[in-house]
Amino acid sequence: MLNGIDVSHWQDGINLSRIDCDFVICKATEGINFIDACFYKHMRDAESSGKCIGFYHFARPEYNSAESEADFFYRHTKNYFGRAIPVLDWESIGKKNVAWAKYWLDRVYALTGVKPMIYMSEAVVNAYDWSSVANANYGLWCAKYRDYGVDINFDMASAGKKPNVKWWKFVAMWQWTSVGRLDGYGGNLDCNVFYGSKEAWAKYAGATKTYIVQGGDTISSIAAKCGISVDALAAKNGFINEGQVLRI
């Protein structure tokens, strides 16, 4: 079991090297034109301090297509696939549009070979039919707060009961408070527990050897560079496009 936090520009100035936690999940993008101002710094600082990392996209299904948002997310985060867990943050207006979320998840998976998690509250999970997403094996990060009392240094004595959800057999990660306080930072933090080891985290992240397709690359030239057969490379990645992160 791992303890961690999620951050965005609202935590600008946080020194992640001073925070005693196992993982950090950073806001990356929102919609089709917003990149979080602290994303790259937060990711760099978390990774350099030895923490497991993740990154998320805040969906705006009321404004944009799932494909346009997935592609925007991928373009600005593609170097992190295989190193960090990607997440779809599902809490905007239009939460009932399960098909939109499924398309986004499928699109990112097709581009990267990594299956993102989806984040939402217990109430949203249980309000709609998420069977298509759960059956496709996209992991669930679920938010459920017992109260808004301050919790210190991951003390879960007042966390309450774990989320009770439909569709999924288990919750991979639980965000149990939005008013956590940790040594090294003076403000409130979202605190989370991941039900697995660092090795399990790496599997969710799709940790593997990767190659980013460059201009002029061919499938045969990539296979030669990476010491893999053309057939095996094609089987793992399908049709290859410039900028795509390939699994080797």
Phi and psi in degrees as a GROMACS rama.xvg file:
@    title "Ramachandran Plot"
@    xaxis  label "Phi"
@    yaxis  label "Psi"
@TYPE xy
-119.847  145.997  LEU-2
-108.282  138.337  ASN-3
-158.412  179.434  GLY-4
-130.638  162.255  ILE-5
-121.807  142.271  ASP-6
-136.981  161.346  VAL-7
-150.664  -163.317  SER-8
-63.4766  -16.751  HIS-9
-66.3634  -19.7347  TRP-10
-106.62  28.9008  GLN-11
-55.5724  131.776  ASP-12
98.9542  -10.7242  GLY-13
-65.5055  137.248  ILE-14
-98.5407  96.9388  ASN-15
-66.8099  -22.974  LEU-16
-68.5926  -19.8913  SER-17
-92.9436  -6.48584  ARG-18
-92.39  125.202  ILE-19
-85.9405  92.0585  ASP-20
-149.703  164.505  CYS-21
-89.8202  -28.4501  ASP-22
-148.25  157.547  PHE-23
-135.325  130.793  VAL-24
-113.051  124.995  ILE-25
-112.251  138.903  CYS-26
-67.6784  131.614  LYS-27
-106.302  -59.6704  ALA-28
-140.227  168.687  THR-29
-150.76  133.966  GLU-30
60.776  -135.088  GLY-31
-123.946  9.98987  ILE-32
-148.668  14.9481  ASN-33
-122.769  121.654  PHE-34
-112.87  125.063  ILE-35
-59.2626  132.485  ASP-36
-62.6576  -24.0099  ALA-37
-104.588  2.87072  CYS-38
-55.8473  -57.6316  PHE-39
-65.0194  -38.186  TYR-40
-65.5725  -46.9802  LYS-41
-60.386  -42.9524  HIS-42
-63.9729  -45.0523  MET-43
-62.2539  -45.0021  ARG-44
-67.9011  -40.1686  ASP-45
-66.2925  -45.0967  ALA-46
-67.7085  -40.4609  GLU-47
-69.0776  -20.8551  SER-48
-93.3803  11.6366  SER-49
83.6329  14.0628  GLY-50
-89.6639  151.092  LYS-51
-66.7461  148.941  CYS-52
-130.171  154.719  ILE-53
-144.675  168.872  GLY-54
-151.828  145.412  PHE-55
-133.81  156.898  TYR-56
-115.077  127.053  HIS-57
-86.6313  113.218  PHE-58
-75.8174  144.914  ALA-59
-128.374  66.7862  ARG-60
-64.7489  -17.889  PRO-61
-75.3415  -13.4577  GLU-62
-116.468  -33.9607  TYR-63
-132.191  164.383  ASN-64
-77.0706  154.526  SER-65
-62.9028  -38.3491  ALA-66
-64.7033  -43.8397  GLU-67
-64.7272  -37.7902  SER-68
-73.3792  -38.2144  GLU-69
-63.6736  -42.1314  ALA-70
-67.3146  -38.6445  ASP-71
-62.6574  -46.774  PHE-72
-57.8715  -47.6582  PHE-73
-62.4558  -44.578  TYR-74
-58.3621  -35.6197  ARG-75
-97.3731  -1.80538  HIS-76
-133.03  5.9064  THR-77
-59.8873  -26.4589  LYS-78
-73.4695  -9.10088  ASN-79
-95.5185  -10.9097  TYR-80
-68.0835  134.618  PHE-81
92.6259  -11.1171  GLY-82
-117.932  -23.3406  ARG-83
-144.74  154.941  ALA-84
-81.2861  122.116  ILE-85
-83.1077  146.705  PRO-86
-139.656  141.017  VAL-87
-98.0409  118.876  LEU-88
-89.2379  110.533  ASP-89
-112.042  85.6782  TRP-90
-147.876  8.65096  GLU-91
-84.6959  -176.6  SER-92
-62.4609  148.288  ILE-93
89.3217  23.5758  GLY-94
-63.9788  -18.5677  LYS-95
-77.9672  -7.71194  LYS-96
-82.8388  72.7125  ASN-97
-60.271  -38.4378  VAL-98
-60.9627  -36.6011  ALA-99
-61.536  -49.1209  TRP-100
-61.0325  -43.3076  ALA-101
-62.4517  -41.0682  LYS-102
-62.9996  -44.0421  TYR-103
-59.568  -48.1931  TRP-104
-60.4062  -45.1019  LEU-105
-64.2035  -38.9885  ASP-106
-65.5885  -45.0555  ARG-107
-64.4424  -39.9173  VAL-108
-62.2017  -41.6046  TYR-109
-64.8741  -36.4054  ALA-110
-74.8424  -29.1134  LEU-111
-122.902  -20.7575  THR-112
77.5597  8.9633  GLY-113
-117.234  131.961  VAL-114
-87.4154  118.142  LYS-115
-70.5502  161.099  PRO-116
-86.1713  167.02  MET-117
-124.391  136.844  ILE-118
-109.406  130.745  TYR-119
-164.008  169.982  MET-120
-78.4464  161.635  SER-121
-57.6344  -40.2428  GLU-122
-62.5096  -41.3816  ALA-123
-70.0396  -39.8645  VAL-124
-54.8173  -46.9758  VAL-125
-84.817  -8.26622  ASN-126
-84.7345  -22.87  ALA-127
-132.194  166.593  TYR-128
-85.964  101.212  ASP-129
-99.7507  18.1168  TRP-130
-59.8441  -36.6605  SER-131
-64.6816  -35.6973  SER-132
-75.8307  -45.1848  VAL-133
-64.1509  -42.0386  ALA-134
-68.7536  -21.9288  ASN-135
-84.0629  2.12261  ALA-136
70.9757  36.2981  ASN-137
-90.0718  123.838  TYR-138
-67.5343  154.421  GLY-139
-110.876  125.343  LEU-140
-108.109  117.021  TRP-141
-117.98  137.943  CYS-142
-101.346  131.233  ALA-143
-156.787  119.945  LYS-144
-111.575  135.204  TYR-145
-73.9918  -40.9748  ARG-146
-159.215  -170.055  ASP-147
-119.493  29.8778  TYR-148
-77.7357  146.909  GLY-149
-68.2752  134.632  VAL-150
-115.978  135.031  ASP-151
-106.566  128.561  ILE-152
48.3975  51.3527  ASN-153
61.9003  25.2012  PHE-154
-75.761  109.031  ASP-155
-94.6378  19.0476  MET-156
-59.3182  -29.734  ALA-157
-109.434  18.8262  SER-158
-71.9798  -24.6059  ALA-159
83.9711  -164.202  GLY-160
-81.3026  148.964  LYS-161
-61.3199  157.052  LYS-162
-57.6744  140.753  PRO-163
-113.297  103.366  ASN-164
-119.503  154.082  VAL-165
-85.6324  168.566  LYS-166
74.5021  -52.0771  TRP-167
-86.6888  144.793  TRP-168
-74.7746  -27.4149  LYS-169
-157.061  159.037  PHE-170
-93.6075  123.754  VAL-171
-73.9754  -33.2623  ALA-172
-148.888  143.146  MET-173
-125.084  121.256  TRP-174
-89.978  107.705  GLN-175
-103.875  -8.47279  TRP-176
-157.353  151.789  THR-177
-110.803  3.83141  SER-178
-126.435  44.7499  VAL-179
-78.4604  146.681  GLY-180
-124.373  128.392  ARG-181
-124.191  144.011  LEU-182
-55.4796  133.629  ASP-183
103.423  -5.80293  GLY-184
-147.537  136.523  TYR-185
-91.4325  -6.53214  GLY-186
-107.521  179.544  GLY-187
-74.0162  148.562  ASN-188
-137.156  144.807  LEU-189
-72.3067  127.174  ASP-190
-112.53  142.222  CYS-191
-137.109  154.707  ASN-192
-122.954  132.355  VAL-193
-105.143  126.327  PHE-194
-88.5753  71.3739  TYR-195
179.761  178.606  GLY-196
-92.3619  178.495  SER-197
-64.4899  -31.9811  LYS-198
-66.0464  -40.4209  GLU-199
-65.5922  -39.1027  ALA-200
-58.1072  -45.7116  TRP-201
-61.1732  -34.9747  ALA-202
-68.273  -42.142  LYS-203
-61.4287  -33.8226  TYR-204
-75.3033  -10.7135  ALA-205
73.6974  32.6496  GLY-206
-55.2111  121.768  ALA-207
-168.215  168.575  THR-208
-71.7129  133.644  LYS-209
-128.187  164.029  THR-210
-144.86  131.468  TYR-211
-94.2727  123.006  ILE-212
-66.0597  127.173  VAL-213
-102.426  162.469  GLN-214
-59.6347  132.633  GLY-215
90.7648  -9.84167  GLY-216
-67.2746  146.354  ASP-217
-122.453  163.182  THR-218
-62.0287  -34.5822  ILE-219
-72.0369  -37.7284  SER-220
-69.0611  -37.3242  SER-221
-65.4151  -45.1696  ILE-222
-57.9588  -41.4276  ALA-223
-65.3941  -42.6754  ALA-224
-62.3705  -37.4103  LYS-225
-97.5652  -1.77894  CYS-226
67.6928  40.6997  GLY-227
-134.285  152.826  ILE-228
-73.2585  155.283  SER-229
-60.3859  -42.4719  VAL-230
-62.9793  -42.2625  ASP-231
-67.5955  -40.279  ALA-232
-62.7013  -43.3146  LEU-233
-66.7206  -38.5644  ALA-234
-64.5138  -34.3058  ALA-235
-79.8973  -26.5841  LYS-236
-126.638  -14.9031  ASN-237
69.5075  -147.184  GLY-238
-67.1555  137.067  PHE-239
-107.144  131.866  ILE-240
-122.87  152.978  ASN-241
-59.7725  134.906  GLU-242
90.3161  -12.5571  GLY-243
-69.7361  142.59  GLN-244
-92.1556  113.394  VAL-245
-92.1283  144.33  LEU-246
-90.2849  128.447  ARG-247
